[in-house]
C-alpha cells in the first residue's frame, strides 16, 4: 500500500510530515488531505489566526503529487446595517401618517 506524506503550511507555520500515512490510492489521500486542510482552517477561525492552509501531499518517493489550499476571507460591513424593522419604524417617525397606529 502506498505511503503519502502531508506537509502542512498554516500562515507562517510549516509542519513537514516525516512519518506519512498509508492509503489505498491517490484519490483517498487527496480526500484526506482536503478534509485535513478544511478542518485546520475551521479550527483556526475562532482564534483569528491564519486563514490560509496548504497541504502538500508527497508520495512514497517523497515527490509532491498534489497540493490542497483552503483560504477564507472575512469582510465585515462597517457600520453594520440597521435591522430592517428599526429602519422602517424610524422612517415612519419622520413625518409619515401612521393612520392611527
C-alpha positions as CSV (number, residue, x, y, z in Angstrom):
1,X,0.0,0.0,0.0
2,X,1.5,3.4,-1.0
3,X,2.6,5.9,1.7
4,X,1.7,9.6,1.5
5,X,3.2,12.5,3.4
6,X,1.1,15.5,4.3
7,X,3.2,18.7,4.7
8,X,1.1,21.5,6.3
9,X,1.6,25.2,5.9
10,X,-0.6,27.5,8.1
11,X,0.3,31.1,7.6
12,X,3.9,31.4,8.5
13,X,4.0,27.9,10.2
14,X,5.3,24.9,8.3
15,X,5.0,21.3,9.6
16,X,6.7,18.7,7.4
17,X,5.3,15.1,7.7
18,X,8.2,12.8,8.4
19,X,6.1,9.7,9.1
20,X,3.5,9.5,6.4
21,X,0.3,7.5,6.2
22,X,-0.7,4.6,4.0
23,X,-3.7,4.9,1.7
24,X,-5.1,2.6,-1.0
25,X,-4.6,5.2,-3.7
26,X,-4.0,8.9,-4.5
27,X,-7.8,9.6,-4.6
28,X,-8.1,8.5,-1.0
29,X,-5.0,10.6,0.0
30,X,-6.5,13.6,-1.8
31,X,-9.8,13.3,0.1
32,X,-8.0,13.0,3.4
33,X,-5.7,16.0,2.6
34,X,-8.8,18.1,1.7
35,X,-10.5,17.2,4.9
36,X,-7.4,17.9,6.9
37,X,-7.0,21.4,5.3
38,X,-10.6,22.3,5.9
39,X,-10.5,21.1,9.5
40,X,-7.4,23.1,10.3
41,X,-8.9,26.2,8.7
42,X,-12.1,25.8,10.6
43,X,-10.3,25.3,13.9
44,X,-8.2,28.4,13.4
45,X,-11.1,30.7,12.6
46,X,-12.3,31.5,16.2
47,X,-8.8,32.4,17.3
48,X,-8.2,34.9,14.4
49,X,-5.1,33.0,13.3
50,X,-4.1,32.1,9.8
51,X,-6.9,31.6,7.4
52,X,-4.8,30.1,4.6
53,X,-4.0,26.5,4.9
54,X,-2.0,24.5,2.4
55,X,-1.4,20.7,2.5
56,X,1.1,19.4,0.1
57,X,1.0,15.6,-0.5
58,X,4.1,13.7,-1.3
59,X,4.2,10.1,-2.5
60,X,6.4,7.2,-1.2
61,X,9.3,8.7,-3.2
62,X,8.8,12.0,-1.4
63,X,7.7,13.6,-4.7
64,X,4.9,16.2,-4.5
65,X,1.8,14.7,-6.2
66,X,-0.9,17.3,-5.2
67,X,-1.5,20.5,-3.3
68,X,-4.7,21.4,-1.5
69,X,-5.2,25.0,-0.4
70,X,-8.0,26.3,1.7
71,X,-8.4,30.1,2.1
72,X,-11.0,32.0,4.0
73,X,-11.7,35.7,3.8
74,X,-13.9,37.6,6.2
75,X,-15.3,41.0,5.2
76,X,-17.4,43.0,7.7
77,X,-19.7,45.8,6.6
78,X,-18.9,49.0,8.6
79,X,-21.0,50.4,10.0
80,X,-23.3,47.3,10.4
81,X,-26.7,47.9,8.7
82,X,-29.7,48.5,11.0
83,X,-32.2,45.7,11.3
84,X,-35.0,46.2,8.7
85,X,-37.8,46.7,11.2
86,X,-35.9,49.5,13.0
87,X,-35.2,51.3,9.7
88,X,-38.9,51.1,8.8
89,X,-40.1,52.4,12.2
90,X,-37.5,55.3,12.0
91,X,-38.7,56.3,8.6
92,X,-42.3,56.2,9.7
93,X,-41.5,58.6,12.6
94,X,-40.1,61.0,10.0
95,X,-43.4,62.5,9.1
96,X,-45.4,59.7,7.6
97,X,-49.0,59.5,8.7
98,X,-49.4,56.2,10.6
99,X,-53.2,56.3,10.3
100,X,-53.9,55.8,14.0
101,X,-51.1,53.3,14.7
